[in-house]
């Protein structure tokens, strides 16, 4: 059974139940989404937990009746008349916006009718396992000046076993929420009233984690032939008008006036990289040119969509732009894909899903260029033998793209890497290279990120590992715990020996019991603790505790250092 169709059908059953319980409620829309469905309702009083229980009970009754989903097609005029008679203004608005002459509707039960393209399952009895999850506010069409509707989220699976597993994962996700774990582990906080929403403040441990990720990325990019660049945070608005961002992205851009000229706080890094490419004459022998920047960008996100590190207003991208010859294009795309998969494995992500996103309605460039760009991306995927799905109309405004989504420990998908093929911006900025005949030609440009937003990736890492970061990424790798003040000299010797070898170490010298110090090390998710007492001092050994395993024995200090350095160098996830 198609899970999307099943879930969409379940959203209709939920809407039918709501209309039976509250006949005066007005219906919005009710699509299937990843991992579930929702339906929007115009109801003055908020839905309560007790209301959700009532709706579920009514849905069970509807499912037990095994009501058929009956499709009808009406002339547009007849459909408008029907939904006006039903007093469903949101449905009337949707019908008026449709260009179709024939409008499809679905009926279930004696009274319920909904505007819908379908398809649906044959009858409500096919729904075997569902659960309503939560209620949230949602502006009609996502526009703040429109009415605020109430959105009920739910999920549906083919079997109770699958549903139970999903619900268990949802509970686990709450425990792993980076918005709680991050501050508890003293890594970051996100909101300061004095500073504003959607802005991240990295504390020392979080800044160190970020730096470790950035240092690894710089090393890998240099190894693969990229050149590091840095571009300004603000640039004149005319640059963004040339690129097209001003026309296609202005609602997400921060602008400011300097010396009577309009400037933009950069939402993207690409125009800056283009100017670096244009700074001198390029030969075909110079290409491909791969420019890489850990570039901080700023986007005007609405307050309602801000979400921890996953959706913020200022973030850093591991952004690169590749300027290449037409005959180099596919090889560069495939090399980026290899780079993505190598990096994801290092961070402990082995499962991915891939989407090929095509031309959106609002776009620039010729049909011929879009066809060439899409073909290059699709052929690269096929030649790599990678499975993918087509995401119609979701490309960037300047070109199609490949999106690579990783799956975490709870099988949730996270958007990270993207590869965008662009013929349009090189043309807009008059980019050229000199070919082997001495003539000017236009290069092709690839936009790509691997991890994407580093903020979002840090949040993903924390939730994937439940805060138990791999040893090479742990802000504190070793905690030295002295049992008594009398062994502080030996403790400091251990600390210095570890620091000399580049191992990140702290000493817990607080006036607390040994059990409390060990418990704190577990809570703070420190990979290794070294317990030091008089016995260890006399023997020159260290007693080792590993997080989650407890006491794992004693070693000479130099042996422990050798062991942990080998583990760090492996970058084991």
Secondary structure as UniProt FT lines:
FT   HELIX           3..21
FT   TURN            23..24
FT   STRAND          26..27
FT   STRAND          32..33
FT   TURN            34..35
FT   STRAND          36..42
FT   HELIX           49..64
FT   TURN            65..66
FT   STRAND          70..75
FT   HELIX           76..85
FT   TURN            86..87
FT   HELIX           89..97
FT   STRAND          102..108
FT   TURN            109..111
FT   STRAND          112..115
FT   HELIX           124..126
FT   STRAND          129..139
FT   HELIX           140..142
FT   TURN            144..145
FT   STRAND          148..157
FT   HELIX           160..176
FT   HELIX           178..184
FT   TURN            185..186
FT   STRAND          188..189
FT   TURN            193..195
FT   TURN            197..198
FT   STRAND          201..202
FT   HELIX           204..223
FT   TURN            224..225
FT   STRAND          227..228
FT   STRAND          234..236
FT   HELIX           237..243
FT   HELIX           245..248
FT   HELIX           250..252
FT   STRAND          254..258
FT   TURN            259..260
FT   STRAND          261..265
FT   HELIX           270..277
FT   TURN            278..279
FT   TURN            284..286
FT   STRAND          289..298
FT   HELIX           303..305
FT   TURN            308..310
FT   STRAND          314..324
FT   HELIX           326..328
FT   HELIX           329..346
FT   TURN            347..348
FT   STRAND          352..357
FT   HELIX           367..383
FT   TURN            384..385
FT   STRAND          389..391
FT   TURN            392..393
FT   TURN            397..398
FT   STRAND          401..407
FT   TURN            409..410
FT   STRAND          413..422
FT   HELIX           424..428
FT   TURN            429..430
FT   STRAND          433..434
FT   TURN            436..437
FT   STRAND          440..441
FT   STRAND          444..453
FT   HELIX           454..464
FT   TURN            465..467
FT   TURN            471..473
FT   STRAND          478..482
FT   HELIX           485..487
FT   HELIX           488..500
FT   TURN            501..502
FT   STRAND          505..508
FT   HELIX           514..523
FT   TURN            524..525
FT   STRAND          528..532
FT   HELIX           534..539
FT   STRAND          541..546
FT   TURN            547..549
FT   STRAND          550..556
FT   HELIX           557..570
//
